[in-house]
């Protein structure tokens, strides 16, 4: 007995939304597993402004409405990325900076073991980079991807007294935000 597999099905759906810059491209059935990564490429709509080109990213739209970030790089007239998932993809602009929300941080950090901040972006799975200083000296923050948090465990390098914390965060499309605050140990 032979099992026949349909060739790759690609369906293109137009969208006139202000934040969609390509047709929706549906690659096969999202429930079909892919064992090796494939490369997909999406060409943006005509008339794209040059200022927007560096902010476009490939986004996967799943049936529940979640938007997952796949990024991508320009190759000729297409933005291409690698994926292991069939489904519906499109090009969207990523111009919103990540957010930094204090979870365990206030002015009086005396006796506390660590400071924690939630760092989120407007797209799920968007890579985020971060850099932090206390009194203009670099400090180690660790990232917990499951909870979208970064944290610093205090040690003897930050002494008693008042200090100035700076956290700088950027996403894959170089959208940036900062958190600055005084605190006391």
Secondary structure, DSSP 8 states (H G I E B T S, - for coil): ---------EEEE----TTB-S-EEEES-TTSEEEEEEEEEEE--TT--TTTGGGEEEEEE-TTS-EEEEE-EEETTEEEEEEEE-EEEEEEE-----EEEEEE--SB-TT-SEEEEEEE-SSBT--EEEEEEETTEE---EEETTTTEEEEE--TTS-SSEEEEEEEEEETT--EEEEEEEEE-
